[in-house]
Amino acid sequence: MQISRRRLLTGTAQIAIAFGTVSCTRAESVQPHLRVGAAFPDPPFNGVAGNRGFDVSLMDAIGTILGKTVEFVPFAGHDFNDIFDQLDNGAYDCITSGTTITEARSQQAAFGEPYLISGQALAVDVRRLPAVRSVNDLQGLTIGVQSGNTSQPIANDLVAQGKAKSVRVYDYGDVRTAITDLTTGRCDAFMKLAPVLAELVKPVPGVEIVQRGLDTEKIAIAVSRSNRALLAQINAAQASLERDGRLSELRERWLGSRELDQNPK
């Protein structure tokens, strides 16, 4: 029987949600844990069938290099920015949740090197609103965003400029409800990071992405500002994965492209 190199390196990996925790366990259970904060669902980063995803695979690989078992701890708050308070309070060792580096967040956490560059996208029900093809077609319409998401200031700016009527803010965990609301008219357009939005709209007939590249966002792992040693270890492990091509393989597997920068030029 042929045994894969990955199995030889990591033993048996299992992802499960139990008692509010997504855990990744291996045969080397005596090794220390790396607690990873993440908001679920956020496909393709997490929440894919079997509770897998890009971030899960990435942290699994980093954990193997560092000799740590990886435990994903779901964030249950209403506003994503609150996840950084929990990081600071010691609820997690790091955050890996398709997390964008921003100036404000950099005051709360230390970010590693980006493992992906992407941007916000816009989705509508094209059967209900066939004339909407970009943010320039949102006059009189409501834009939906998740609380604390990096789409929120973009949507607020569009309203301030008179390009949209209002912003509807959803609790972070209600993202699937927001997508469904596009079909009923409770919300007219929804904005979110492109790879996530692409996954969320797939099962909803008529809802499509009509515009990508609304901004440029660098996605990275975050740790507490007081834990620079862990940040250095994670950066070194991620750099190793980039050098040997494994990180490119993960991007291709989960995002369809090996490239670091996947934002439309």
C-alpha positions in Angstrom: 0.0 0.0 0.0 1.4 3.4 -1.0 1.5 6.0 1.9 1.6 9.6 1.0 4.4 11.9 2.0 1.9 14.2 3.8 0.6 11.3 5.8 4.2 10.3 6.8 4.9 13.9 7.9 1.7 14.7 9.8 0.0 11.5 10.8 -3.8 11.5 10.8 -5.4 14.9 10.5 -9.0 15.4 11.5 -11.1 18.5 11.4 -14.4 18.6 13.4 -16.6 21.1 15.1 -17.4 20.0 18.6 -18.4 22.1 21.6 -17.8 25.2 19.7 -14.3 24.3 18.6 -12.8 23.1 15.3 -9.9 20.9 16.2 -7.1 19.6 14.2 -5.5 16.5 15.9 -2.6 14.3 15.0 -0.9 11.3 16.4 1.7 13.6 18.0 -0.9 14.8 20.5 1.7 15.5 23.2 3.0 18.4 21.2 1.8 21.9 22.1 -1.3 23.4 20.5 -1.6 26.4 18.3 -5.0 28.0 18.9 -6.3 29.7 15.8 -9.2 32.2 15.9 -11.5 32.3 12.9 -14.9 33.4 11.9 -17.1 30.6 10.4 -18.3 30.2 7.7 -15.9 31.9 5.4 -15.4 29.6 2.3 -13.0 29.0 0.7 -10.9 29.9 3.7 -12.9 27.7 6.1 -16.3 26.1 6.3 -15.9 24.1 3.1 -17.4 20.5 3.2 -15.8 18.6 6.0 -14.9 21.8 7.7 -11.8 22.3 5.5 -10.6 25.3 3.5 -7.5 27.3 2.5 -6.8 28.7 5.9 -7.3 25.3 7.6 -4.9 23.6 5.2 -2.4 26.5 5.5 -2.4 26.3 9.3 -2.2 22.5 9.2 1.0 22.8 7.2 2.4 25.6 9.4 1.6 23.5 12.5 3.5 20.5 11.0 6.6 22.7 10.5 6.4 24.1 14.0 5.7 20.8 15.6 2.4 22.0 17.0 -1.2 20.6 16.8 -3.6 23.1 15.4 -6.9 24.0 17.1 -9.4 26.3 15.3 -11.5 28.3 17.8 -14.6 29.8 16.2 -15.2 33.5 16.7 -18.9 34.0 17.8 -19.1 37.8 17.9 -21.3 40.1 15.9 -18.5 42.4 14.7 -15.4 40.9 13.2 -13.1 43.6 14.7 -13.9 42.2 18.1 -11.8 39.1 17.3 -8.7 41.2 17.9 -9.8 42.0 21.4 -10.1 38.3 22.0 -6.7 37.7 20.6 -5.3 40.3 23.0 -7.1 38.7 25.9 -5.4 35.3 25.1 -8.4 33.4 23.6 -6.2 32.6 20.6 -2.5 32.4 19.7 -3.2 33.7 16.3 -6.0 34.7 13.8 -6.2 33.1 10.4 -9.6 34.0 8.9 -9.0 35.5 5.5 -8.0 38.5 7.5 -7.1 41.8 5.8 -4.3 44.0 7.1 -5.5 47.5 7.9 -4.0 50.4 9.7 -6.5 50.2 12.5 -6.0 46.4 12.9 -2.3 46.9 12.9 -2.7 48.9 16.1 -4.3 45.9 17.8 -2.3 43.0 16.3 1.0 42.1 14.6 0.5 40.7 11.1 2.7 38.3 9.2 3.7 38.4 5.6 0.7 38.3 3.3 -0.2 34.9 1.9 -2.8 36.3 -0.5 -3.7 39.6 -2.2 -7.3 40.0 -3.2 -10.1 42.7 -3.1 -13.7 43.4 -2.5 -16.4 42.3 -5.0 -20.0 43.2 -5.5 -22.9 40.7 -6.0 -26.6 41.2 -7.0 -29.5 39.2 -8.1 -29.1 39.8 -11.8 -32.7 38.6 -12.5 -34.1 41.3 -10.1 -31.6 44.0 -10.9 -30.2 43.3 -14.4 -29.0 46.9 -14.9 -26.6 46.8 -11.9 -23.1 45.9 -13.2 -20.9 48.0 -10.9 -20.9 50.3 -7.9 -21.9 53.1 -10.4 -25.3 51.6 -10.8 -26.4 51.5 -7.1 -28.3 54.8 -6.9 -31.4 54.4 -4.7 -30.2 50.9 -3.6 -29.1 49.3 -0.4 -25.7 47.7 0.0 -25.3 44.8 2.5 -22.1 44.3 4.4 -21.0 42.3 7.5 -20.3 44.2 10.7 -16.5 44.8 11.0 -15.8 43.6 7.4 -13.4 45.7 5.3 -16.3 46.2 2.8 -18.1 48.4 5.3 -16.1 51.6 4.9 -16.3 51.2 1.1 -20.1 50.9 1.2 -20.3 53.9 3.6 -18.2 56.0 1.2 -20.6 55.1 -1.6 -23.5 56.3 0.4 -21.7 59.5 1.4 -21.0 60.2 -2.3 -24.7 59.7 -3.1 -23.9 56.6 -5.2 -26.1 54.4 -3.0 -29.1 54.9 -0.7 -28.0 53.1 2.4 -25.9 50.4 4.0 -27.5 47.4 5.7 -25.1 45.9 8.3 -25.5 42.2 9.1 -24.1 40.4 12.1 -20.9 38.6 11.0 -22.4 35.1 11.2 -25.5 36.0 9.1 -23.7 36.2 5.8 -25.7 33.5 4.2 -28.9 35.3 5.2 -27.5 38.4 3.5 -27.0 36.6 0.2 -30.5 35.2 0.3 -31.9 38.7 1.0 -30.6 39.7 -2.4 -33.3 37.6 -4.0 -36.1 39.0 -1.9 -35.2 42.7 -2.0 -34.4 43.1 1.7 -31.0 44.0 0.4 -30.0 45.0 -3.2 -26.3 44.4 -3.4 -23.7 42.7 -1.2 -20.0 43.4 -0.9 -17.4 41.0 0.4 -13.9 39.7 -0.4 -14.0 38.2 -3.9 -13.0 34.6 -3.2 -15.5 34.3 -0.4 -18.3 36.0 -2.2 -17.7 33.7 -5.2 -18.3 30.7 -3.0 -21.3 32.1 -1.2 -23.3 33.0 -4.3 -22.8 29.6 -6.0 -25.9 27.9 -4.4 -28.2 30.9 -4.8 -29.9 31.0 -8.3 -29.7 34.4 -10.0 -27.1 35.9 -7.6 -23.8 36.7 -9.3 -20.7 38.7 -8.9 -20.9 41.7 -11.2 -17.7 43.6 -10.2 -14.4 42.7 -8.6 -11.3 44.6 -7.6 -13.0 47.3 -5.7 -9.9 47.7 -3.6 -6.7 45.8 -2.9 -6.3 43.9 0.3 -3.4 41.9 1.8 -4.5 38.8 3.7 -2.2 37.6 6.5 -2.0 35.8 9.8 -2.2 37.9 12.9 -0.7 37.4 16.4 -0.7 39.4 19.6 1.7 42.4 19.4 3.3 41.0 22.5 4.1 37.7 20.8 6.7 38.6 18.2 8.5 35.3 18.7 5.5 33.4 17.5 5.1 35.8 14.5 8.7 35.1 13.5 8.1 31.4 13.7 4.9 31.6 11.6 6.6 33.9 9.0 9.5 31.4 8.7 7.2 28.4 8.3 5.1 30.3 5.7 8.2 31.3 3.8 9.3 27.7 3.7 5.9 26.7 2.2 6.2 29.5 -0.4 9.8 28.4 -1.4 9.0 24.8 -1.9 5.8 25.4 -3.8 3.3 24.0 -1.2 1.7 27.4 -0.6 1.2 27.9 -4.3 -0.4 24.4 -4.5 -2.8 25.4 -1.7 -3.8 28.6 -3.4 -4.4 26.6 -6.6 -6.4 24.0 -4.8 -8.7 26.3 -2.9 -8.7 29.5 -5.0 -8.0 28.2 -8.5 -4.7 30.1 -9.0 -1.2 29.7 -7.7 -0.5 33.4 -7.7 -0.1 35.4 -4.5 -1.8 38.5 -6.1 -5.2 37.4 -7.4 -6.8 40.8 -7.6 -7.9 42.0 -11.1 -5.4 44.4 -12.6 
